[in-house]
Amino acid sequence: MKICLLVIGKTDAEFVRAGIAEYEKRLKYYIPYEMKVIPDVRNTKNMSEIQQKEREGELLLGQLEAADYVILLDEKGNEYTSKAFADFLAQKMLTSMKRLVFIIGGPYGFSEEVYKRANMKISLSKMTFSHQMVRMIFTEQLYRAMTILKGEPYHHE
Ligand SMILES: C[S@@+](CC[C@H](N)C(=O)[O-])C[C@H]1O[C@@H](n2cnc3c(N)ncnc32)[C@H](O)[C@@H]1O
């Protein structure tokens, strides 16, 4: 199984880029992983919030394959402990699933079409993070999950 993280727009802040790069490097020892960046539509046209969400939604859906299991990172999703999230990933790895796709929304969240396509929603907290920060926090949680599954000490440090 491969894990794909779909995000919208380049990572602007250098400290976020550095954090993502660090956890991506570590994660790749455990599982095939890639972060795919969808172009930020804000820079191309003067769009309303709804138009932007819909266009981003079309671009996100265009990246998906029919067999993908799609999980939205969303404040209104189910909350997991890191251990429960690791167990969830372990279950998915036991199946014949080829690709598990996590998606982080843009500044205004997801369009209705994206919500309809999703298999589930996961919340990292009840608080709202910037879509840029979420990519770093989530990459760290993926890495943490892998170390939990391998019984490595990172989770307790
Ligand atoms: C600034 S937030 C968008 C907030 C928007 N008002 C909404 O209703 O979703 C941008 C993206 O970051 C992600 N995000 C922010 N906080 C999150 C959290 N606590 N848990 C999971 N994802 C979060 C979501 O993917 C969200 O679409």
The ligand as an SDF file (V2000), in Angstrom:
LIG
                    3D

 27 29  0  0  0  0  0  0  0  0999 V2000
   -7.7790   26.7670    7.3730 C   0  0  0  0  0  0  0  0  0  0  0  0
   -8.4250   25.1640    7.2840 S   0  0  0  0  0  0  0  0  0  0  0  0
  -10.0380   25.4330    6.5560 C   0  0  0  0  0  0  0  0  0  0  0  0
  -11.0460   25.8060    7.5490 C   0  0  0  0  0  0  0  0  0  0  0  0
  -12.4250   25.9000    6.9190 C   0  0  0  0  0  0  0  0  0  0  0  0
  -13.1550   26.9120    7.6000 N   0  0  0  0  0  0  0  0  0  0  0  0
  -13.2220   24.5840    6.9710 C   0  0  0  0  0  0  0  0  0  0  0  0
  -14.4000   24.6480    7.2140 O   0  0  0  0  0  0  0  0  0  0  0  0
  -12.6790   23.5010    6.7510 O   0  0  0  0  0  0  0  0  0  0  0  0
   -7.6390   24.4370    5.8960 C   0  0  0  0  0  0  0  0  0  0  0  0
   -7.5710   22.9450    5.9020 C   0  0  0  0  0  0  0  0  0  0  0  0
   -6.6770   22.5160    6.9130 O   0  0  0  0  0  0  0  0  0  0  0  0
   -7.0900   21.2710    7.4270 C   0  0  0  0  0  0  0  0  0  0  0  0
   -7.2800   21.4030    8.8880 N   0  0  0  0  0  0  0  0  0  0  0  0
   -7.2360   22.5270    9.6280 C   0  0  0  0  0  0  0  0  0  0  0  0
   -7.4310   22.2510   10.9250 N   0  0  0  0  0  0  0  0  0  0  0  0
   -7.5940   20.9010   11.0190 C   0  0  0  0  0  0  0  0  0  0  0  0
   -7.8200   19.9860   12.0940 C   0  0  0  0  0  0  0  0  0  0  0  0
   -7.9390   20.3880   13.3460 N   0  0  0  0  0  0  0  0  0  0  0  0
   -7.9190   18.6790   11.8030 N   0  0  0  0  0  0  0  0  0  0  0  0
   -7.8040   18.2160   10.5350 C   0  0  0  0  0  0  0  0  0  0  0  0
   -7.5870   19.0370    9.4740 N   0  0  0  0  0  0  0  0  0  0  0  0
   -7.4870   20.3580    9.7070 C   0  0  0  0  0  0  0  0  0  0  0  0
   -8.3550   20.8590    6.6950 C   0  0  0  0  0  0  0  0  0  0  0  0
   -8.0170   20.0000    5.6460 O   0  0  0  0  0  0  0  0  0  0  0  0
   -8.8620   22.1880    6.1650 C   0  0  0  0  0  0  0  0  0  0  0  0
   -9.6280   22.0100    5.0060 O   0  0  0  0  0  0  0  0  0  0  0  0
  1  2  1  0
  2  3  1  0
  2 10  1  0
  3  4  1  0
  4  5  1  0
  5  6  1  0
  5  7  1  0
  7  8  2  0
  7  9  1  0
 10 11  1  0
 11 12  1  0
 11 26  1  0
 12 13  1  0
 13 14  1  0
 13 24  1  0
 14 15  1  0
 14 23  1  0
 15 16  2  0
 16 17  1  0
 17 18  1  0
 17 23  2  0
 18 19  1  0
 18 20  2  0
 20 21  1  0
 21 22  2  0
 22 23  1  0
 24 25  1  0
 24 26  1  0
 26 27  1  0
M  CHG  2   2   1   9  -1
M  END
$$$$
